[in-house]
Amino acid sequence: MNNDGFDQFKGSHDYVTSEALRNAVNVAVALKRPLLVRGEPGTGKTLLAHSIANGLGKKLTIWNVKSTTKAQDGLYVYDTVQRLNDSRFGDRKVSDIKQYIKLGKLGQAFASPEQVVLLIDEVDKADLEFPNDLLNELDEMSFYIPETNETIAAVHRPIVIITSNAEKELPDAFLRRCIFHYIEFPDLELMEEIVRVHFPSIQDNLLREALKTFYSLREISEFRKKPSTSELIDWLHALIAGGISPDKASKEIPFVGTLLKKETDYEYFVNNHLNKKYSSSRTGFYGLHQ
């Protein structure tokens, strides 16, 4: 893509991106639209925002969405309790309501004197009305505070990254305003590149055997939660720290509790794969093969 008029995202030293993902980021920046990123857990959706901020040299503001989060929380909060306490004890001039207005993460991004990257993380955790309640603010890049009769408008339009685990369907009106990208699970070649970012000196044999085992586990359709990229990184860290040989990594799968996080998956693995192939002793779910 041509980068006339805006900084082009090319990735960062600690986050490997596909060309399609880089293009999606740059399209969102150029069109000044939020980038909605979906993908299975552990594919680096949240880390993408960190990479964009690092790659473009901008501050990152993070709004972590929870099941109880309301759109208003991201704009501002009027601390009526603190004002009531101050009126009782006379600590401050309570007629100045502005001192009791605290900007939320969206409000902070708007008020920032420089452009920031705003991450709205796991938008689908909130109720169904949450995305719709943000439509006007994301379009207009401003909101009104009636308590102080002032409008907070974006000094610089933030680069907005929104992540979703597809737990709920998002409203069509919200989707129309976003650039969308689905992060595919990395193939073997890309995964090797990702791993080498984290472990530049990893032994080729260990990496080869570990990746072979990892992708074999992901092919087990009976697993309720297949191991993700982040869990592969944790497993490799454990293998390296434990001085595990490539042969043992592939045959015994030590530290398997870093890969399989549901007991039903572990039990299925032990009963249908591990015992049949290796005659290894069983330990607890988070136990290790010695």
Stockholm file with secondary structure:
# STOCKHOLM 1.0

chainA/1-290         MNNDGFDQFKGSHDYVTSEALRNAVNVAVALKRPLLVRGEPGTGKTLLAHSIANGLGKKLTIWNVKSTTKAQDGLYVYDTVQRLNDSRFGDRKVSDIKQYIKLGKLGQAFASPEQVVLLIDEVDKADLEFPNDLLNELDEMSFYIPETNETIAAVHRPIVIITSNAEKELPDAFLRRCIFHYIEFPDLELMEEIVRVHFPSIQDNLLREALKTFYSLREISEFRKKPSTSELIDWLHALIAGGISPDKASKEIPFVGTLLKKETDYEYFVNNHLNKKYSSSRTGFYGLHQ
#=GR chainA/1-290 SS CCCTTSCCCCCBTTBCCCHHHHHHHHHHHHHTCCEEEECSTTSSHHHHHHHHHHHHTCEEEEEECCTTCCHHHHHEEECHHHHHHHHHHTCSCTTCGGGGEEECHHHHHHHCSSCEEEEEECGGGSCTHHHHHTHHHHHHSEEEETTTTEEEECSSCCEEEEEECSSSCCCHHHHHTSEEEECCCCCHHHHHHHHHHHCTTCCHHHHHHHHHHHHHHHTCTTCSSCCCHHHHHHHHHHHHHTTCCHHHHHHTCTTGGGTCCSHHHHHHHIIIIIHHHHCCCCCCTTCCCC
#=GC SS_cons         CCCTTSCCCCCBTTBCCCHHHHHHHHHHHHHTCCEEEECSTTSSHHHHHHHHHHHHTCEEEEEECCTTCCHHHHHEEECHHHHHHHHHHTCSCTTCGGGGEEECHHHHHHHCSSCEEEEEECGGGSCTHHHHHTHHHHHHSEEEETTTTEEEECSSCCEEEEEECSSSCCCHHHHHTSEEEECCCCCHHHHHHHHHHHCTTCCHHHHHHHHHHHHHHHTCTTCSSCCCHHHHHHHHHHHHHTTCCHHHHHHTCTTGGGTCCSHHHHHHHIIIIIHHHHCCCCCCTTCCCC
//
